[in-house]
Amino acid sequence: MLNTILELVTIGFLLTGTFFFITATLGLLRFPDLFTRLHATGKGDTLGASLTLIGLALHAGLTPESIKILITLVFILATSPVAAHAICRAIYVKGAKPWVKKERK
């Protein structure tokens, strides 16, 4: 019974992580400028990777592999948002302007 519940929770984390990866990809393809695209992928990929890695750690159980997975998770949580922010800031400093919706006449 406990194994079945753990497998269902693991599948839930993996499917939710996959959902966030897909929505981040859709944001990358659909949003109008670099800033909004980086926002979508930065948030979506971080959350998708986090949920997927949690699901993998649960599947592995309490093993050295799950410890490595959790260390990888901490690394992703610490670096991915900072990298997206640094890229956006560098592009903004270089002169790129954010997209502005034009009003209809």
LUMDOGU-337993 format. One record per atom (N, C-alpha, C, O): residue number from 0; residue in one letter; x, y, z. Coordinates in steps of 0.2 Angstrom, whole numbers. Layout:
// residues N
+-----+-----+-------+-------+-------+
!   n ! res !    px !    py !    pz !
+-----+-----+-------+-------+-------+
! NUM !   A !     X !     Y !     Z !
...
+-----+-----+-------+-------+-------+
// end
This chain:
// residues 105
+-----+-----+-------+-------+-------+
!   n ! res !    px !    py !    pz !
+-----+-----+-------+-------+-------+
!   0 !   M !     4 !    -6 !     0 !
!   0 !   M !     0 !     0 !     0 !
!   0 !   M !     4 !     6 !     0 !
!   0 !   M !     3 !    11 !    -4 !
!   1 !   L !     9 !     6 !     4 !
!   1 !   L !    14 !    12 !     5 !
!   1 !   L !    18 !    13 !    -2 !
!   1 !   L !    19 !    19 !    -4 !
!   2 !   N !    20 !     8 !    -5 !
!   2 !   N !    23 !     8 !   -11 !
!   2 !   N !    19 !    11 !   -17 !
!   2 !   N !    21 !    15 !   -21 !
!   3 !   T !    13 !     9 !   -17 !
!   3 !   T !     8 !    12 !   -22 !
!   3 !   T !     7 !    19 !   -21 !
!   3 !   T !     7 !    23 !   -26 !
!   4 !   I !     6 !    22 !   -15 !
!   4 !   I !     6 !    29 !   -13 !
!   4 !   I !    12 !    33 !   -15 !
!   4 !   I !    11 !    38 !   -18 !
!   5 !   L !    18 !    30 !   -14 !
!   5 !   L !    24 !    33 !   -15 !
!   5 !   L !    25 !    34 !   -23 !
!   5 !   L !    27 !    39 !   -26 !
!   6 !   E !    23 !    28 !   -27 !
!   6 !   E !    23 !    28 !   -34 !
!   6 !   E !    18 !    34 !   -37 !
!   6 !   E !    20 !    37 !   -42 !
!   7 !   L !    12 !    34 !   -34 !
!   7 !   L !     8 !    39 !   -36 !
!   7 !   L !    10 !    46 !   -35 !
!   7 !   L !     9 !    51 !   -39 !
!   8 !   V !    13 !    48 !   -29 !
!   8 !   V !    16 !    54 !   -28 !
!   8 !   V !    22 !    56 !   -33 !
!   8 !   V !    22 !    61 !   -35 !
!   9 !   T !    26 !    51 !   -34 !
!   9 !   T !    32 !    52 !   -38 !
!   9 !   T !    29 !    53 !   -45 !
!   9 !   T !    32 !    58 !   -49 !
!  10 !   I !    24 !    50 !   -48 !
!  10 !   I !    21 !    51 !   -54 !
!  10 !   I !    18 !    58 !   -54 !
!  10 !   I !    19 !    61 !   -60 !
!  11 !   G !    15 !    60 !   -49 !
!  11 !   G !    12 !    67 !   -49 !
!  11 !   G !    17 !    72 !   -49 !
!  11 !   G !    16 !    77 !   -53 !
!  12 !   F !    23 !    71 !   -46 !
!  12 !   F !    28 !    76 !   -46 !
!  12 !   F !    31 !    76 !   -53 !
!  12 !   F !    33 !    82 !   -56 !
!  13 !   L !    32 !    70 !   -56 !
!  13 !   L !    35 !    70 !   -63 !
!  13 !   L !    30 !    73 !   -68 !
!  13 !   L !    33 !    77 !   -73 !
!  14 !   L !    24 !    72 !   -68 !
!  14 !   L !    19 !    75 !   -73 !
!  14 !   L !    19 !    82 !   -72 !
!  14 !   L !    18 !    86 !   -77 !
!  15 !   T !    19 !    84 !   -66 !
!  15 !   T !    18 !    92 !   -64 !
!  15 !   T !    24 !    95 !   -67 !
!  15 !   T !    24 !   101 !   -70 !
!  16 !   G !    30 !    92 !   -66 !
!  16 !   G !    36 !    95 !   -68 !
!  16 !   G !    36 !    95 !   -76 !
!  16 !   G !    38 !   100 !   -79 !
!  17 !   T !    34 !    90 !   -79 !
!  17 !   T !    33 !    90 !   -86 !
!  17 !   T !    28 !    95 !   -89 !
!  17 !   T !    30 !    99 !   -94 !
!  18 !   F !    23 !    96 !   -85 !
!  18 !   F !    18 !   102 !   -87 !
!  18 !   F !    22 !   109 !   -87 !
!  18 !   F !    20 !   113 !   -92 !
!  19 !   F !    26 !   110 !   -82 !
!  19 !   F !    29 !   117 !   -82 !
!  19 !   F !    34 !   117 !   -87 !
!  19 !   F !    35 !   123 !   -89 !
!  20 !   F !    38 !   112 !   -89 !
!  20 !   F !    42 !   112 !   -94 !
!  20 !   F !    39 !   114 !  -101 !
!  20 !   F !    41 !   118 !  -105 !
!  21 !   I !    33 !   111 !  -102 !
!  21 !   I !    29 !   112 !  -108 !
!  21 !   I !    26 !   119 !  -108 !
!  21 !   I !    27 !   123 !  -113 !
!  22 !   T !    24 !   122 !  -103 !
!  22 !   T !    21 !   129 !  -103 !
!  22 !   T !    27 !   134 !  -103 !
!  22 !   T !    26 !   139 !  -106 !
!  23 !   A !    33 !   132 !  -101 !
!  23 !   A !    39 !   137 !  -102 !
!  23 !   A !    41 !   137 !  -109 !
!  23 !   A !    42 !   142 !  -112 !
!  24 !   T !    40 !   131 !  -112 !
!  24 !   T !    42 !   131 !  -120 !
!  24 !   T !    37 !   135 !  -124 !
!  24 !   T !    38 !   138 !  -128 !
!  25 !   L !    30 !   134 !  -122 !
!  25 !   L !    25 !   138 !  -125 !
!  25 !   L !    26 !   146 !  -124 !
!  25 !   L !    25 !   150 !  -129 !
!  26 !   G !    28 !   148 !  -118 !
!  26 !   G !    30 !   155 !  -117 !
!  26 !   G !    36 !   157 !  -121 !
!  26 !   G !    36 !   163 !  -123 !
!  27 !   L !    41 !   153 !  -122 !
!  27 !   L !    46 !   154 !  -126 !
!  27 !   L !    44 !   156 !  -133 !
!  27 !   L !    47 !   160 !  -137 !
!  28 !   L !    40 !   152 !  -136 !
!  28 !   L !    37 !   152 !  -143 !
!  28 !   L !    32 !   158 !  -144 !
!  28 !   L !    32 !   160 !  -149 !
!  29 !   R !    28 !   159 !  -139 !
!  29 !   R !    23 !   164 !  -140 !
!  29 !   R !    24 !   171 !  -138 !
!  29 !   R !    21 !   176 !  -140 !
!  30 !   F !    28 !   172 !  -133 !
!  30 !   F !    29 !   179 !  -130 !
!  30 !   F !    33 !   183 !  -135 !
!  30 !   F !    37 !   181 !  -139 !
!  31 !   P !    31 !   190 !  -135 !
!  31 !   P !    34 !   194 !  -140 !
!  31 !   P !    41 !   197 !  -140 !
!  31 !   P !    44 !   198 !  -145 !
!  32 !   D !    44 !   197 !  -134 !
!  32 !   D !    51 !   200 !  -134 !
!  32 !   D !    55 !   195 !  -129 !
!  32 !   D !    53 !   191 !  -126 !
!  33 !   L !    61 !   197 !  -129 !
!  33 !   L !    66 !   193 !  -126 !
!  33 !   L !    65 !   193 !  -118 !
!  33 !   L !    66 !   188 !  -115 !
!  34 !   F !    63 !   199 !  -115 !
!  34 !   F !    62 !   199 !  -108 !
!  34 !   F !    56 !   195 !  -106 !
!  34 !   F !    57 !   191 !  -101 !
!  35 !   T !    51 !   195 !  -109 !
!  35 !   T !    45 !   190 !  -107 !
!  35 !   T !    47 !   183 !  -108 !
!  35 !   T !    45 !   179 !  -105 !
!  36 !   R !    51 !   182 !  -114 !
!  36 !   R !    52 !   175 !  -115 !
!  36 !   R !    57 !   172 !  -110 !
!  36 !   R !    56 !   166 !  -108 !
!  37 !   L !    62 !   176 !  -108 !
!  37 !   L !    67 !   174 !  -102 !
!  37 !   L !    63 !   173 !   -96 !
!  37 !   L !    65 !   169 !   -92 !
!  38 !   H !    58 !   177 !   -95 !
!  38 !   H !    54 !   177 !   -88 !
!  38 !   H !    51 !   170 !   -88 !
!  38 !   H !    51 !   166 !   -83 !
!  39 !   A !    47 !   168 !   -94 !
!  39 !   A !    44 !   162 !   -94 !
!  39 !   A !    48 !   156 !   -93 !
!  39 !   A !    47 !   151 !   -90 !
!  40 !   T !    54 !   156 !   -97 !
!  40 !   T !    58 !   150 !   -97 !
!  40 !   T !    62 !   150 !   -90 !
!  40 !   T !    63 !   144 !   -88 !
!  41 !   G !    64 !   156 !   -87 !
!  41 !   G !    67 !   155 !   -81 !
!  41 !   G !    63 !   153 !   -75 !
!  41 !   G !    65 !   148 !   -72 !
!  42 !   K !    57 !   155 !   -75 !
!  42 !   K !    52 !   152 !   -70 !
!  42 !   K !    50 !   145 !   -71 !
!  42 !   K !    50 !   141 !   -67 !
!  43 !   G !    48 !   144 !   -77 !
!  43 !   G !    45 !   137 !   -79 !
!  43 !   G !    50 !   132 !   -79 !
!  43 !   G !    49 !   126 !   -76 !
!  44 !   D !    56 !   133 !   -81 !
!  44 !   D !    61 !   128 !   -81 !
!  44 !   D !    64 !   127 !   -74 !
!  44 !   D !    65 !   121 !   -72 !
!  45 !   T !    64 !   132 !   -70 !
!  45 !   T !    66 !   131 !   -63 !
!  45 !   T !    61 !   127 !   -59 !
!  45 !   T !    63 !   122 !   -56 !
!  46 !   L !    55 !   128 !   -60 !
!  46 !   L !    50 !   124 !   -57 !
!  46 !   L !    49 !   117 !   -59 !
!  46 !   L !    48 !   113 !   -56 !
!  47 !   G !    49 !   117 !   -66 !
!  47 !   G !    49 !   110 !   -69 !
!  47 !   G !    55 !   106 !   -67 !
!  47 !   G !    54 !   100 !   -66 !
!  48 !   A !    61 !   108 !   -67 !
!  48 !   A !    67 !   104 !   -65 !
!  48 !   A !    66 !   103 !   -58 !
!  48 !   A !    68 !    97 !   -56 !
!  49 !   S !    64 !   107 !   -54 !
!  49 !   S !    63 !   106 !   -46 !
!  49 !   S !    58 !   100 !   -45 !
!  49 !   S !    60 !    95 !   -41 !
!  50 !   L !    52 !   101 !   -48 !
!  50 !   L !    47 !    95 !   -47 !
!  50 !   L !    50 !    89 !   -50 !
!  50 !   L !    48 !    83 !   -47 !
!  51 !   T !    53 !    89 !   -56 !
!  51 !   T !    55 !    83 !   -59 !
!  51 !   T !    61 !    79 !   -54 !
!  51 !   T !    61 !    73 !   -53 !
!  52 !   L !    65 !    83 !   -52 !
!  52 !   L !    71 !    81 !   -47 !
!  52 !   L !    68 !    78 !   -41 !
!  52 !   L !    70 !    73 !   -38 !
!  53 !   I !    63 !    81 !   -38 !
!  53 !   I !    60 !    79 !   -32 !
!  53 !   I !    56 !    72 !   -33 !
!  53 !   I !    57 !    68 !   -29 !
!  54 !   G !    53 !    72 !   -39 !
!  54 !   G !    50 !    65 !   -41 !
!  54 !   G !    55 !    60 !   -42 !
!  54 !   G !    54 !    54 !   -39 !
!  55 !   L !    61 !    61 !   -45 !
!  55 !   L !    66 !    56 !   -45 !
!  55 !   L !    69 !    54 !   -39 !
!  55 !   L !    71 !    49 !   -38 !
!  56 !   A !    70 !    59 !   -34 !
!  56 !   A !    73 !    58 !   -28 !
!  56 !   A !    68 !    53 !   -24 !
!  56 !   A !    70 !    49 !   -20 !
!  57 !   L !    62 !    55 !   -24 !
!  57 !   L !    57 !    50 !   -21 !
!  57 !   L !    57 !    43 !   -24 !
!  57 !   L !    57 !    38 !   -20 !
!  58 !   H !    58 !    43 !   -30 !
!  58 !   H !    58 !    36 !   -33 !
!  58 !   H !    64 !    32 !   -31 !
!  58 !   H !    64 !    26 !   -30 !
!  59 !   A !    70 !    36 !   -30 !
!  59 !   A !    76 !    33 !   -29 !
!  59 !   A !    76 !    30 !   -21 !
!  59 !   A !    80 !    26 !   -19 !
!  60 !   G !    72 !    34 !   -17 !
!  60 !   G !    72 !    32 !   -10 !
!  60 !   G !    78 !    35 !    -7 !
!  60 !   G !    81 !    40 !    -9 !
!  61 !   L !    80 !    33 !    -1 !
!  61 !   L !    85 !    36 !     3 !
!  61 !   L !    92 !    33 !     1 !
!  61 !   L !    94 !    28 !     5 !
!  62 !   T !    95 !    35 !    -4 !
!  62 !   T !   101 !    32 !    -7 !
!  62 !   T !   106 !    38 !    -8 !
!  62 !   T !   104 !    43 !    -8 !
!  63 !   P !   112 !    36 !   -10 !
!  63 !   P !   117 !    41 !   -12 !
!  63 !   P !   115 !    45 !   -18 !
!  63 !   P !   116 !    51 !   -19 !
!  64 !   E !   111 !    41 !   -23 !
!  64 !   E !   109 !    44 !   -29 !
!  64 !   E !   104 !    50 !   -27 !
!  64 !   E !   104 !    55 !   -30 !
!  65 !   S !    99 !    49 !   -22 !
!  65 !   S !    94 !    54 !   -21 !
!  65 !   S !    98 !    60 !   -17 !
!  65 !   S !    95 !    66 !   -18 !
!  66 !   I !   103 !    59 !   -14 !
!  66 !   I !   107 !    64 !   -11 !
!  66 !   I !   110 !    69 !   -16 !
!  66 !   I !   110 !    75 !   -16 !
!  67 !   K !   113 !    65 !   -21 !
!  67 !   K !   115 !    69 !   -27 !
!  67 !   K !   110 !    73 !   -31 !
!  67 !   K !   111 !    78 !   -33 !
!  68 !   I !   104 !    70 !   -32 !
!  68 !   I !    99 !    73 !   -35 !
!  68 !   I !    97 !    79 !   -31 !
!  68 !   I !    95 !    85 !   -34 !
!  69 !   L !    96 !    79 !   -24 !
!  69 !   L !    94 !    85 !   -20 !
!  69 !   L !   100 !    90 !   -20 !
!  69 !   L !    98 !    96 !   -20 !
!  70 !   I !   106 !    88 !   -21 !
!  70 !   I !   111 !    93 !   -22 !
!  70 !   I !   111 !    97 !   -28 !
!  70 !   I !   112 !   103 !   -29 !
!  71 !   T !   109 !    93 !   -33 !
!  71 !   T !   108 !    96 !   -40 !
!  71 !   T !   102 !   101 !   -40 !
!  71 !   T !   102 !   106 !   -43 !
!  72 !   L !    97 !    99 !   -36 !
!  72 !   L !    91 !   103 !   -35 !
!  72 !   L !    93 !   110 !   -32 !
!  72 !   L !    91 !   115 !   -34 !
!  73 !   V !    97 !   110 !   -27 !
!  73 !   V !    99 !   116 !   -23 !
!  73 !   V !   103 !   120 !   -28 !
!  73 !   V !   102 !   126 !   -28 !
!  74 !   F !   107 !   117 !   -32 !
!  74 !   F !   111 !   121 !   -37 !
!  74 !   F !   107 !   124 !   -42 !
!  74 !   F !   108 !   130 !   -44 !
!  75 !   I !   102 !   121 !   -45 !
!  75 !   I !    97 !   124 !   -50 !
!  75 !   I !    93 !   129 !   -47 !
!  75 !   I !    93 !   135 !   -50 !
!  76 !   L !    91 !   128 !   -41 !
!  76 !   L !    87 !   134 !   -37 !
!  76 !   L !    91 !   140 !   -36 !
!  76 !   L !    89 !   145 !   -36 !
!  77 !   A !    98 !   139 !   -35 !
!  77 !   A !   102 !   145 !   -33 !
!  77 !   A !   104 !   148 !   -40 !
!  77 !   A !   106 !   154 !   -40 !
!  78 !   T !   105 !   145 !   -45 !
!  78 !   T !   108 !   148 !   -51 !
!  78 !   T !   104 !   150 !   -57 !
!  78 !   T !   105 !   155 !   -60 !
!  79 !   S !    98 !   146 !   -58 !
!  79 !   S !    94 !   147 !   -63 !
!  79 !   S !    91 !   154 !   -63 !
!  79 !   S !    91 !   158 !   -68 !
!  80 !   P !    87 !   156 !   -58 !
!  80 !   P !    85 !   163 !   -58 !
!  80 !   P !    90 !   169 !   -58 !
!  80 !   P !    89 !   174 !   -61 !
!  81 !   V !    96 !   168 !   -55 !
!  81 !   V !   101 !   173 !   -55 !
!  81 !   V !   103 !   173 !   -63 !
!  81 !   V !   105 !   179 !   -65 !
!  82 !   A !   104 !   168 !   -66 !
!  82 !   A !   107 !   168 !   -73 !
!  82 !   A !   102 !   172 !   -77 !
!  82 !   A !   103 !   176 !   -82 !
!  83 !   A !    95 !   170 !   -77 !
!  83 !   A !    90 !   173 !   -81 !
!  83 !   A !    90 !   181 !   -79 !
!  83 !   A !    89 !   185 !   -84 !
!  84 !   H !    91 !   183 !   -73 !
!  84 !   H !    91 !   190 !   -71 !
!  84 !   H !    97 !   193 !   -74 !
!  84 !   H !    97 !   199 !   -77 !
!  85 !   A !   103 !   190 !   -74 !
!  85 !   A !   109 !   193 !   -77 !
!  85 !   A !   109 !   194 !   -84 !
!  85 !   A !   111 !   199 !   -87 !
!  86 !   I !   106 !   189 !   -88 !
!  86 !   I !   105 !   190 !   -95 !
!  86 !   I !   101 !   195 !   -97 !
!  86 !   I !   102 !   199 !  -101 !
!  87 !   C !    95 !   196 !   -93 !
!  87 !   C !    90 !   201 !   -95 !
!  87 !   C !    93 !   208 !   -93 !
!  87 !   C !    92 !   213 !   -97 !
!  88 !   R !    97 !   209 !   -88 !
!  88 !   R !   100 !   215 !   -86 !
!  88 !   R !   105 !   217 !   -91 !
!  88 !   R !   106 !   223 !   -93 !
!  89 !   A !   109 !   212 !   -93 !
!  89 !   A !   114 !   214 !   -98 !
!  89 !   A !   111 !   216 !  -105 !
!  89 !   A !   114 !   220 !  -108 !
!  90 !   I !   106 !   213 !  -107 !
!  90 !   I !   103 !   215 !  -113 !
!  90 !   I !   100 !   222 !  -112 !
!  90 !   I !   100 !   226 !  -117 !
!  91 !   Y !    97 !   223 !  -107 !
!  91 !   Y !    94 !   230 !  -106 !
!  91 !   Y !    99 !   235 !  -106 !
!  91 !   Y !    98 !   240 !  -108 !
!  92 !   V !   105 !   234 !  -102 !
!  92 !   V !   110 !   239 !  -102 !
!  92 !   V !   113 !   240 !  -109 !
!  92 !   V !   115 !   245 !  -111 !
!  93 !   K !   113 !   235 !  -113 !
!  93 !   K !   115 !   236 !  -120 !
!  93 !   K !   110 !   240 !  -125 !
!  93 !   K !   112 !   242 !  -130 !
!  94 !   G !   104 !   241 !  -122 !
!  94 !   G !   100 !   245 !  -126 !
!  94 !   G !    93 !   242 !  -128 !
!  94 !   G !    89 !   246 !  -131 !
!  95 !   A !    92 !   236 !  -127 !
!  95 !   A !    86 !   233 !  -129 !
!  95 !   A !    80 !   236 !  -125 !
!  95 !   A !    81 !   236 !  -119 !
!  96 !   K !    75 !   237 !  -128 !
!  96 !   K !    69 !   240 !  -125 !
!  96 !   K !    64 !   235 !  -124 !
!  96 !   K !    63 !   231 !  -129 !
!  97 !   P !    60 !   234 !  -119 !
!  97 !   P !    55 !   230 !  -118 !
!  97 !   P !    49 !   231 !  -123 !
!  97 !   P !    48 !   237 !  -125 !
!  98 !   W !    45 !   226 !  -125 !
!  98 !   W !    40 !   227 !  -129 !
!  98 !   W !    34 !   230 !  -126 !
!  98 !   W !    33 !   229 !  -120 !
!  99 !   V !    31 !   235 !  -130 !
!  99 !   V !    25 !   239 !  -127 !
!  99 !   V !    19 !   238 !  -132 !
!  99 !   V !    20 !   238 !  -138 !
! 100 !   K !    14 !   236 !  -129 !
! 100 !   K !     8 !   235 !  -134 !
! 100 !   K !     5 !   241 !  -137 !
! 100 !   K !     4 !   246 !  -133 !
! 101 !   K !     4 !   241 !  -143 !
! 101 !   K !     2 !   247 !  -146 !
! 101 !   K !    -6 !   247 !  -146 !
! 101 !   K !    -9 !   242 !  -147 !
! 102 !   E !    -8 !   253 !  -145 !
! 102 !   E !   -16 !   254 !  -145 !
! 102 !   E !   -19 !   254 !  -151 !
! 102 !   E !   -16 !   256 !  -156 !
! 103 !   R !   -25 !   251 !  -152 !
! 103 !   R !   -29 !   251 !  -158 !
! 103 !   R !   -32 !   258 !  -159 !
! 103 !   R !   -34 !   261 !  -155 !
! 104 !   K !   -33 !   259 !  -165 !
! 104 !   K !   -36 !   265 !  -167 !
! 104 !   K !   -43 !   264 !  -170 !
! 104 !   K !   -47 !   269 !  -171 !
+-----+-----+-------+-------+-------+
// end
